Amino acid sequence: MKRLFRAAAVASLMAASGYASTLYVLTSNGTAYSVSSSGGAATAIATQAGLTTLADVNGELYGLTNAGALYDVAYTGGSFTSVATGLATGITALTADSAGNLWAVSGTTLYEYSTSGTQLFTHALTGISGTAGDLDFYGGVLYLSAGTTATLYSVNTTTGAAASAGTITPTQTTVGMAHGAGLLYGFNTTQVFTLTTTGGTAGAANITGLGGGNNIIDAADAIPEPATFGFIGLGLVALGGLAHRRRKP
């Protein structure tokens, strides 16, 4: 019985450590896809002309066009719903924080928006070299990839000041970042790879099925699979059982 409990606990830890996350990418023709963190075939969700960035907000996808139009993207059914217009134009990086607000970069300006499109914050983004590739909150820190210089930055969300966290090595033009089940991932135009907070990379895997000539231009965070929740729940039950057995005289 103890072996069963231990096995379940291990399964819980494995599920929480990034095994088989579903991530989301956006390609140059405005199509959102779901992809595996281990690469392989992508699954098309929907297409919206002009869409340039993508972010997951508490289990819901949002996208922005170059003209500053905000859309809610359905995971199933292949539809986009217009949410707001008049946001900053030329946004090249988008992510969301734990409070459910969107953070974006246009040129050298950092923005915070609500999911209804209301601007909450704006500040000059300083200390970066090159064009912003993507943003991602990971471990409570806002990270920015500068795709053209292969540099990873941490960004102060109060002042907009960026500090180099390291060079992305081996050199990757990191156009997208996302995290899932405890791991940070980077994307170049055709691949996904794990990314450390100091810029190290590993395990680059090809993503297929994006359509001829369509490259990845942005990425969004994972939504845990139902099976992952099941494994975690099983592990928690097992750990609770072990604790109860140890308390018994």
Secondary structure, 3 states (H helix, E strand, C coil): CHHHHHHHHHHHHHHCCCCCCEEEEEECCCEEEEEECCCEECEEEEECCCEEEEEECCCCEEEEECCCCEEEECCCCCCEEEEECCCCCCEEEEEECCCCCEEEEECCEEEEECCCCCEEEEEECECCCCCEEEEEEECCEEEEEECCCCEEEEECCCCCEEEEEEECECCCCCCEEEEECCEEEEECCCEEEEECCCCEEEEEEEEECCCCCCCEEEEECCCCCHHHHHHHHHHHHHHHHHHHHHHCC
